[in-house]
Amino acid sequence: MNGVIARRCLTTLVSRSAILSKERQAIFRNLNQKRLCTYFCAKNMLDRVQYSNDFYFRQLFDEKSWTYSYLLADKNSKEAVIIDPVLEQAPRDAKIVEELGLKLKWTLNTHCHADHITGSGWLKKLLPGTLSVIGKNSGANADRFLSENEEVEFGRHKILAVETPGHTNGCMTFIIHEQGIAFTGDALLIRGCGRTDFQEGDPKLLYENVHGKILSLPDNFTLYPAHDYKGRMETTVAEEKKYNPRLTKTVTEFVDIMNNLNLPYPSQIDKALPANRECGVFDIPDQQQ
């Protein structure tokens, strides 16, 4: 009798052990799958270039025009630049510069904007000594005009200007190789690009310049556009090469897409362009000067 009971107990233990073994195997399979997923995801997310200790960066936003502006500075010399400032935000930007103890040396515009008025002119009034900068082919007035491969210095840091026309004739992309970043204006947006149906737009030229001068940068470079309408703040070269729905097409397909967007006439263009051709000073209300 005792032998029968012992055999039954042993059978039960073996059965339970088998069940537990299968459960453990399933758990281990799931864990391994998760580890593999984590590994491959990490492999696809490249390590970004780390900013040097003396480099200051702040991204600013204008909610009306969905425009990003960028404040950069040398922490040691306190010299600073602002890229693509917006008129209505000039007092805000000037206050930040003063609060941080910075000296605004340059205001840079990636191109002559059609959707907002630049804050360059007002910032020059609010922070005397500031100089405005824009591409020489922009058709706009400024204190300094940039050509291909010219550099803008603030402290020990240098911004390399490269011409990336196609959205407009005067579009420039500003690159800081040491920090692994580029400011692409409207030429390259996050999962998109600037329209090419006004202001001397040329889709073929835009495609060639974006691929030849922006997407040719290292894959882990962070890209900062002038606008985004979906709450995204930055992207990378690798992401846009893989996921940009327009610029992953052939040049022929891209040109066809851009020529058939049928977008409405820009609502601010008739106001913004005349002002921006005069560095934004043209349209500053008397009470704000």
Disulfide bonds with the S-S distance in Angstrom:
none
